[in-house]
Amino acid sequence: MCHRLGMERDSTERESREKETKILSLNRQLEELQDRLSESDRVRAQQQRELDSYANNQDDVGKNVCYLSLLSFHLHRF
């Protein structure tokens, strides 16, 4: 009986360690994804400011349609 209880305890401890390892791994993945999302948001906001600034600072004749299209494409990629 003691041997069986010892085996069950060992099994339970092993499962607990495996689950803890899984939790730590998932937390690292979550942090990495949050960092990537923050960076994407930062880039998107910067590109939006550039697009807005460019569009607001040029007269109708001077607007570069190709440049605006390129910025818009990059903006919508995110």
Secondary structure, DSSP 8 states (H G I E B T S, - for coil): -HHHHHHHHHHHHHHHHHHHHHHHHHHHHHHHHHHHHHHHHHHHHHHHHHHHHHHHHS-TTT--HHHHHHHHHHHHH-
